[in-house]
Amino acid sequence: MQNKKNIISLNDDLFLGEGMGRKCFINPKNKNLCIKVPSQRGKRSAQREINYFKRLHKRGKSFEMIADYRGDVETNFGRGNLYELVRDFDGQISKNLEYYWSLKNKHINSQMLQLIEDLRVYLKNEYILFSDLDMDNILIKKESDNGYKLIVIDGIGDNNQIPLLEYIKPLGMKRCARKWNLFKERIAKPFPDLRDKIRSFDE
């Protein structure tokens, strides 16, 4: 039986958002971590993601641009998964990519485009699979008043039950190229002028 003292109590004040079959909360015991609590429907995909993160660690992959998995905890809503919570240098929770592009600031747009290019190179060089990149699961961490860093907080890994693409790199790279094109199209809907400024994955 679970010791009640070890159960983390979550509530609406700690709620951050919901997506991909799970709810996300600030960890009340550590402000630099969040707790993702999967629904019954989302438990299988959440476990696939965790297993993938563990394999990335075993392979010595860089987590420079990914919010890392940090273990599991018990909550009043059930088992939760700990991940890094991305915060700016001033302690505020970082805003997503769409927020910064919505500012319509040429200088910031240029910086965001460079961060997207850095992400493309990072995913390609580290050979990290992704399934659902979107502007709302990419956060921009302000490291100073004018310095930014991109962190992916969701959509990493492969949705397939058997992780064949991890071991057949040519097929995996083709899939990444298709998923990257979908990501570009998602950006292009609200920001059509940016489509041609983002390089294709396999360039």
Secondary structure, DSSP 4 states (H G I P E B T S, - for coil): ---GGGPBP--GGGEEEEETTEEEEE-TT-TTEEEEEE-TTTHHHHHHHHHHHHHHHHTT---TTBPPEEEEEEETTEEEEEEEPPB-TTSPBPEEHHHHHHT--HHHHHHHHHHHHHHHHHHHHHT--BS---GGGEEEEESSSS-EEEEE-S-BS--SSS-GGGT-HHHHHHHHHHHHHHHHHHHHTT-GGGGGGSPPTT-
